[in-house]
Amino acid sequence: MSSAAAVAPDATLPVAPGVATGPRLSAGLRCALPVILFLLAGFVAPLVTVAAYAFATPKSFDVFRSFTLANFAAIVDPANTVWTSFAWSLVLASVTVVLLAIVAYPIAYGLDRVFGRWSGLVGTLFVFPLFVSENVRLYGWVLFFLKNGVLDGFLKWIGLSGGPEVLFTPGMTLFGMVYVYLPFMLFPITLGLAMVPRDLIDAARDLGADRLSIWRDIELPLAMPGILIGMLLTFVLAAGAVAEAKILGGQSIIPITQDIEIAFTYAQNWPLGSALAVILMVIVSGLALAVMGRLDLDRILGRR
Amino acid sequence: MEQSSRRANLFVGLWTGFVLVAIYLPIVCGALAGLAKGRYFNFPVRAWSGEWWSRTAASLEIHALVQNSVVIAAVVTVVAVVIAFFGALAFARFDWKGRRIYQKILLLPIFFPQPVLGLALLLWFNALGVTPSWQTAIVAHLVWIVPIVTLVIAIRVYGFDPVLEEAASDLGADRLFILRTVTLPILWPGIWSGALFAFLLSWGNFPLSLYTAGADSTIPKWLYSKMVAGYTPMVPALGTMSTLAAAVLLLGGGLVMHWRRRRAAAAA
């Protein structure tokens, strides 16, 4: 089992116990360091750049050299209709969250309590679509709802008058969001339900509690951290969603991310796009930090 | 009582089945469209043809896309797993001062709209004077994938008893040896699933590649450009191929995991 090389003293390793070099970092911080440095360079720095651009002269590339609030003034100008994009994104995201909670809860319950040894397989079937790019899956729905597509063609084939014309409507955009973000609601709720001690429910039942009060007074509050994570995750992702509106919605509505994208591409107005992105970022991260501040991740992810 | 709970379970099963059908329906529609003869899709399909599949497989443009996607996903997997392995130890194994805040900051990139993240990275690369290409797409994928892989491995780390490492250390083993013979074998299933997640998420990623790959294209990016303008049945054909490749990889990865676990169980 032990080779000579393996048991050789590790004097060359900087982490060897007892070899203090400079101020000693704790083992945890040393392990976290690569992730922290990478996220500083790859996540924090880009966001700072966006924030800096948001205060640059409109339609210029004078980042870090100018400071103006003109971009924000342009956004709140009543002549500008960009607020409708914000409203659409936030409304669609809120409705998506509510619908997904209703759709995902019974499935999460099944994964935790009902499916037993099949729950691994069922869970994998729900994970797999994450590995198929969303535009492929959304385009599949276009083929389904298209005129002479799968639904329309099938209904005509069995002698009916054909399918409804639902493509390229705001409702279809909503449908696409619910479809794409389902796993992000399902798995956090499943984690949450797994935190509910089974004997507590049995005890309540033995004491005569009915199903509704067990659900309302025990299951729901104890599973709430997972449900909250799921709601937060799906809200944030849906608020920044763009592919659904483009592919399924046929641009019948413009979500905020598309406005940001237009500012960066066709309009070549990076400062305006950045200002819009900053507002979205503030909403999203404010919400994320507020919710996550209340959660104990150790408990949710399994440390007892 | 017994009966009502059986009825609830039946409902849960039926609902799950219904949602699963809905989830896979568009993927099946894409497969049909890629195998139908003719340029425009009509249902019911009157004539089948493998023409679009063979054209897709023969296209040099698509070979380049596949190569880009594979290289990006492979590099992302290796780098993400190495960084995330240590990140997961910091997340779940060690108790240290900044851990709670580290846990929360780590999650932020996952809780961030990807198109906006992609655009932010584009601005940052531009400020650094870096021309976007498949290399910058690797960085972009990593920003999103490293935190996810860290979480996946961390869940395994929670179930890991640090006493094992301490025992090995008391017996005189050095850190590298402990890492190789104690820590890695125990965490192996988490690392393996983390690697699978990294590869497959990078393989299927569209929003980050769209903004950060510059002139280089990946499979999802090419599919999108053709959906918007210039549709051909090669789009659903390539989409289906890409989905099948992901399925085969996931299945293969799952089998390896299953086989290793059985072998470990037999050895114990």
Contacts between the chains, C-beta under 8 A, distances in Angstrom:
chain1	res1	chain2	res2	distance
A	1	B	181	7.7
A	2	B	177	7.7
A	6	B	173	8.0
A	6	B	174	7.8
A	6	B	176	7.5
A	6	B	177	4.6
A	6	B	180	7.4
A	6	B	181	7.9
A	7	B	172	7.2
A	7	B	173	7.0
A	7	B	174	6.9
A	7	B	177	6.5
A	8	B	174	7.4
A	9	B	174	6.7
A	10	B	174	4.2
A	10	B	175	5.9
A	10	B	176	6.0
A	13	B	174	7.7
A	13	B	175	6.2
A	13	B	176	6.7
A	15	B	175	6.1
A	16	B	174	7.7
A	16	B	175	7.0
A	26	B	94	7.0
A	26	B	96	4.4
A	26	B	97	6.9
A	27	B	94	5.1
A	27	B	96	7.2
A	28	B	89	7.6
A	28	B	90	4.8
A	28	B	93	7.7
A	28	B	94	3.3
A	28	B	95	6.9
A	28	B	96	3.0
A	28	B	98	7.8
A	28	B	99	6.0
A	29	B	90	7.1
A	29	B	96	5.6
A	29	B	97	7.7
A	29	B	98	6.5
A	30	B	90	8.0
A	31	B	86	4.2
A	31	B	87	6.9
A	31	B	89	4.4
A	31	B	90	3.9
A	31	B	93	7.7
A	31	B	94	6.6
A	32	B	86	7.4
A	32	B	87	6.3
A	32	B	90	3.5
A	32	B	91	7.7
A	32	B	96	7.8
A	32	B	98	7.5
A	32	B	102	5.4
A	33	B	86	7.9
A	34	B	82	7.9
A	34	B	83	4.7
A	34	B	86	5.7
A	34	B	87	6.8
A	35	B	83	5.7
A	35	B	84	7.2
A	35	B	86	7.2
A	35	B	87	3.7
A	35	B	90	7.2
A	35	B	106	6.6
A	35	B	146	6.4
A	35	B	147	7.9
A	35	B	150	6.5
A	36	B	102	7.2
A	38	B	83	6.1
A	38	B	142	7.0
A	38	B	143	7.8
A	38	B	146	6.3
A	39	B	105	7.1
A	39	B	106	7.3
A	39	B	109	6.8
A	39	B	143	7.2
A	39	B	146	7.5
A	39	B	147	7.7
A	42	B	121	7.3
A	42	B	139	5.8
A	42	B	140	7.8
A	42	B	142	6.6
A	42	B	143	4.2
A	43	B	108	7.1
A	43	B	109	5.2
A	43	B	117	7.8
A	43	B	143	5.3
A	45	B	124	5.7
A	46	B	117	7.4
A	46	B	120	3.9
A	46	B	121	4.8
A	46	B	123	6.5
A	46	B	124	3.7
A	47	B	120	5.7
A	49	B	120	6.8
A	49	B	123	4.8
A	49	B	124	4.6
A	49	B	127	5.2
A	50	B	119	7.6
A	50	B	120	4.7
A	50	B	123	5.8
A	53	B	123	6.1
A	63	B	127	6.3
A	103	B	19	6.6
A	106	B	11	7.0
A	106	B	12	5.0
A	106	B	15	4.9
A	106	B	16	7.2
A	107	B	12	7.4
A	107	B	15	6.7
A	107	B	16	4.9
A	107	B	19	6.2
A	109	B	12	5.9
A	110	B	9	7.8
A	110	B	12	4.1
A	110	B	13	6.6
A	110	B	15	7.8
A	110	B	16	5.1
A	114	B	9	4.9
A	114	B	12	5.2
A	114	B	13	6.6
A	115	B	13	7.8
A	115	B	16	7.8
A	122	B	16	6.6
A	122	B	20	7.7
A	124	B	250	7.4
A	124	B	254	7.3
A	125	B	20	5.8
A	125	B	23	7.7
A	126	B	20	7.5
A	126	B	23	7.2
A	128	B	246	7.4
A	128	B	247	6.8
A	128	B	250	6.3
A	129	B	23	5.7
A	129	B	24	7.9
A	129	B	27	7.6
A	130	B	200	7.6
A	130	B	201	6.9
A	130	B	204	7.1
A	131	B	200	3.8
A	131	B	201	6.7
A	131	B	203	6.5
A	131	B	204	4.8
A	131	B	246	4.4
A	131	B	250	6.8
A	132	B	27	6.6
A	132	B	204	5.5
A	132	B	239	7.9
A	132	B	242	7.3
A	132	B	243	4.9
A	132	B	246	6.3
A	133	B	204	4.4
A	133	B	205	6.9
A	133	B	206	4.6
A	133	B	219	7.4
A	133	B	220	3.6
A	133	B	223	6.9
A	133	B	239	7.8
A	133	B	242	7.4
A	134	B	206	6.2
A	135	B	206	5.5
A	135	B	220	6.2
A	135	B	223	5.9
A	135	B	224	4.7
A	135	B	227	6.3
A	136	B	27	7.6
A	136	B	30	6.3
A	136	B	220	7.1
A	136	B	223	6.1
A	136	B	239	4.0
A	136	B	242	7.0
A	136	B	243	6.7
A	137	B	26	5.1
A	137	B	27	6.4
A	138	B	26	7.3
A	139	B	26	7.4
A	139	B	30	6.6
A	139	B	223	7.6
A	139	B	227	5.5
A	139	B	235	7.2
A	139	B	236	7.3
A	139	B	239	7.0
A	140	B	25	7.2
A	140	B	26	2.5
A	140	B	27	5.6
A	140	B	28	7.5
A	140	B	29	4.5
A	140	B	30	4.4
A	140	B	236	7.8
A	140	B	239	7.9
A	141	B	25	7.9
A	141	B	26	4.6
A	141	B	29	7.5
A	143	B	26	7.2
A	143	B	29	4.2
A	143	B	30	6.4
A	143	B	32	7.5
A	143	B	33	5.1
A	143	B	41	5.9
A	143	B	236	7.1
A	144	B	25	6.3
A	144	B	26	6.0
A	144	B	29	4.8
A	146	B	41	7.1
A	148	B	41	7.5
A	148	B	42	4.8
A	148	B	43	6.5
A	149	B	29	7.5
A	149	B	41	6.7
A	149	B	43	5.8
A	150	B	29	5.2
A	150	B	32	7.1
A	150	B	43	4.7
A	152	B	43	7.3
A	153	B	42	6.3
A	153	B	43	3.1
A	153	B	44	5.7
A	154	B	43	6.3
A	154	B	44	7.1
A	157	B	43	7.8
A	157	B	44	5.5
A	179	B	22	7.4
A	179	B	23	7.5
A	179	B	26	8.0
A	182	B	19	7.4
A	182	B	23	7.2
A	211	B	4	7.3
A	211	B	8	7.8
A	232	B	111	6.8
A	233	B	110	7.5
A	233	B	111	6.2
A	236	B	111	5.1
A	236	B	112	7.0
A	236	B	113	6.6
A	237	B	113	6.4
A	237	B	114	7.9
A	239	B	113	6.5
A	240	B	112	7.5
A	240	B	113	1.9
A	240	B	114	7.0
A	240	B	115	6.0
A	240	B	116	5.4
A	241	B	113	7.2
A	241	B	115	8.0
A	242	B	115	5.2
A	242	B	207	7.6
A	243	B	206	7.0
A	243	B	207	7.2
A	243	B	224	7.8
A	246	B	228	7.6
A	247	B	227	6.5
A	257	B	113	6.3
A	257	B	115	4.8
A	257	B	116	6.3
A	260	B	115	7.6
A	260	B	116	6.6
A	260	B	119	6.5
A	261	B	115	6.7
A	261	B	119	6.9
A	264	B	119	5.6
A	264	B	122	7.4
A	270	B	123	6.9
A	273	B	119	7.1
A	274	B	123	7.1
A	277	B	116	5.4
A	277	B	119	6.6
A	277	B	120	6.9
A	280	B	113	7.1
A	280	B	116	6.2
A	281	B	112	8.0
A	281	B	116	6.9
A	284	B	111	7.2
A	284	B	112	6.7
A	284	B	113	6.7
A	285	B	108	6.7
A	285	B	111	7.8
A	285	B	112	7.7
A	288	B	107	7.7
A	288	B	108	6.5
A	288	B	111	4.5
A	289	B	104	7.3
A	292	B	104	5.0
A	292	B	107	6.7
A	292	B	111	8.0
A	293	B	104	7.6
A	297	B	103	4.9
A	297	B	104	7.4
A	297	B	107	7.9
A	298	B	92	7.7
A	298	B	103	8.0
A	298	B	158	7.8
A	301	B	92	7.4
A	301	B	151	7.4
A	301	B	154	6.4
A	301	B	155	5.5
A	301	B	158	6.1
A	302	B	155	5.9
A	302	B	158	4.2
A	302	B	159	6.7
A	303	B	92	6.6
A	303	B	158	4.6
